[in-house]
Amino acid sequence: NTTERLISENSFDRNRNTFSINPYYEFKTDLHKLVADFNYVNFTNDNTDNVFAAEGNTVPITNQRYLQDGKFTIKTYKIDYSRMFSDDLKLSFGSKYSMVNTDSDLKSFIQNSTTNDFDFQANNSNRFLIDETIFAIYSKLNASFGKWSFSGGLRFEDSNTEGVSTNANDSRTRKISKLFPSASISRKISENLGANLVYSYRIRRPSYNSLNSFVQYYDPLTSEVGNPNLKPSFTNNYQFNLTFDGQPFFTI
């Protein structure tokens, strides 16, 4: 009988910096409310990942090193207005525009057994760039009459996303132009009890981190890598609630 052991160790050297600024303006009266704001986020992430053979290892492996530098810039412009016509009727609408740029640079190295230097591996390296713009306009109406209350909204989104892999000389594009409606109707059953029915159509995008080409190594044979082909998910959500003092305690 023979026994072989694969024993390795990882070391990480991370340096992260985040800068954000969020100036805004608000105007408010009893009947009107206007809010305009700008949000800027700049995030940098420098990461060195080493995967080395550890003491007790009996399997020949090559020491590896990965430099993974990331830069993310997000700019968001938003304006919202609401008008209170009465205690039972309120109308809101607004618009939002976002610009996202990400730069993920992966450099792969293996240790040279002769010189002990780390040699660059072009085939296992990649720089992935994402440019995305999202424009949305939306409106919402809230109304109540007696024991009944209603809330309905409509959101239109137009987004354009492009991902470019410089190593593979390949690009992916994604365009979304859709309407996203939502509605809710509620009724008071007693002073404390109530019921409401809710519908919404939603979008959930994959995170930028899951789209880029960064690799997370757990050992020389196990790793995770992003997938630039991931697509957003769209969900029709139906919900029925029984509420007590406005808080749901039974939901379908």
N, C-alpha and C positions, 0 to 999 in steps of 0.2 A: 504494500500500500504506500501511496505517496500523498503528500499534502502540500498544496500551494496556497499562498496567501497574497492577496492584493491589498496592500495597506498604503494609503496615501494621506496627505494633509493639504489643506487649503489655507491660504492666507490672503486677506483682502486689505487693500489700502484705498479708502474712499475719502473723497473731498467733495462736499456738496455746498453750494451757495444758492440762496434764493433772494431775489430782490423783487418787491412788489410795491405798487402805488395805486391808490384808489380815490382820486378826487371825485366829488359829486356835488350836485346842487339840488336842493329841495325847496319847493314852494307849496304851502299848505294853507287852506282856509277851511271853513266848515263844509263847503260844497265842492271844492276843487283840491286836487293834489297832483303835483308834477315832480317827478324825480328823474334826473339825468346823471349818469355816472360813466366814468371811464376806468377800466381796470387793466393794469399792465403787470405781467409776471414774467420774470426772467430767471430761469433755473439752469444751473450747470452741475454736472455730475462727472467727476473724474474717478475712474475705478481701475485698479490694478489687481488682477486675480491670478494667483500662482497655484499650480497643482503639482506637488512634488511627491516622489516616492518617499515613504516613511520607513523608519527602522523596523525590521521584521518582514519587510516585503520580499517575496521570493519570485515575483513575476516581473520580467523585464518591461519597464515602461519608460517613456521619455518625459522628462520634466517639461511642463508647459507654462506659458505666461500669456495673459490676455490684457490688453489695454483697451478700456471701453470708456470713451469720452462722449458725453451727451450734452446737448444744448437745447433748451426748450424756451420759446418765446410765445406768449399769448397776449393778444390785445383784444379787449372787449368793449364795445360801445353800446350803451343801453339807455332808452328813454321810456318812461311809463307815465300814463296820465289816467286819473280816475275822476269820475263825476258822480256826486251823490245827489240824485234828484229828490229823494225823500228817504225816510227811514226804511222804506220797503223796496227801494229801487236804486241800484248802483250799476254804472257802466264803466268798464276799464278797457284800455287798449295800450299797446306799446310795440316797440321794435327793438331788436337786438342784432348786432353784427359782430362776429368774432373772426380773428385771424390767428392761425396757429402755424408755427414753423418749428420743426424738430430736426436735429442733426445728430445722428447716432453713428459714431465712428468706432468700429471694432478692428483691432489689430492683433493678429495671432502670431505667437513665437513658440519655437521648440528649442530646447537646449542642445547645443552641439557637443557631442561626447568627446571631441578632440580638444576644442578650445574652451569649452564650458561657457561660451557666449550664447546668447539667444538669437537664433536666426529667424528673420521675418518670413511668414508663410502667407503669400499673396492669395492662394486659393482658398484659405480658411478665414480670410479677412473680408470685411465689407463695410461700406459706408452707405447708410440708408437715410434718405431725406424725405420728410413729409411736409407738404404745403396744403393747408386746408382753410377754406372760408365758409362761414355759415351765416346766412341772412334769414331772419325770422320776423314775422309780424303776427300779432295775436290780439285777441279781444275776449272779453268775458262779461257776462251779464248775470247779476244777482238780483233776484226778486222774491218777495214773500207776500202771501195773501192768506190771512187767517191762520189755519194750522198747517198750511202748505208753504214750502219754500223751494226755489228752483235756482240752479246755477248751471250755466252753459258757456262753453268756450270753444274757440276755433283758432288753431295755430297753423300758419303756412311756413314751411321751411324750404329753403333752397341752399344746398350745400354742394361744394366741389372739393374733392380730395384727390391729391396726386402723391404717390409714393414712388421714389426713384432709388434703385439699387445701383450704385456706381460701379461696383465690382462686376456684377452680372450684366451691366448695361441694359437694364430692364426697368420698366415702369408699370405702375398700376394706377388706374383712375377710377373714381367712384363719384357719381352724381346722384343726388337725391332731391326731388321736387315733389313734396307731398303735403296733403292737408291732414292735420291731427285734431279731430274733434274730441270734446269731452262734455259730459252732462251729468247732473246730479239732481234728483228730486227727493224731497224729504217731507214727512208728515208727522206731526205730534199726535201720539196716541193718548197720552195723559200728561200731567204736569211734568213728570220725570221721564216717561218712556217715549221713544220715537222710533221711526223706521226710515231708512233711505235706500235708494237704488242708484248705483253709480256706473257709468260707462266711460272708458277712455281708450284712445288709440295712442300707443307710445312707441318711441324708438329708443334703443339702447346701443350705443356704439362701442366697439372694442377699444380698450385703452390704448394710448399711443405706445406704452411700454410693451404691450402684447403684439404690436404690429412691427416693431423694429427688430433688427437682426442680432441684438445682444445675446450672448450665450452665458448661462449660469452653469458652471461645472460643479458637481458634487463629488465626483471622483473621475478618474481617467475614462470610465466607461459610461457615465451617467451625466446627462446634461439637459437643460431646457433652452429652447430658442424660440423667438417670436415668429409669428406667421403673418407676412404682409398680405395674404389673401383673405384674412378674416373679414366677414361682412357684418353689418349691423343686424340686430334682431328687431322685428316689429311685433307688437303684442296688442291684441284686443282684450281689454280687461273689463269683466263684468263683476259687480259686487253688490251684495245685499247685506245691510247691517241693521241690527236692532241696537238702539242706543239707550243709555241711562245718563241723564244730565249731559247729553251731547256726546258722550263717549261710547264707542261700540263695545258691546260685550258678547255679541253673537254675530258671526260673519260667515257668509257663503260666497 
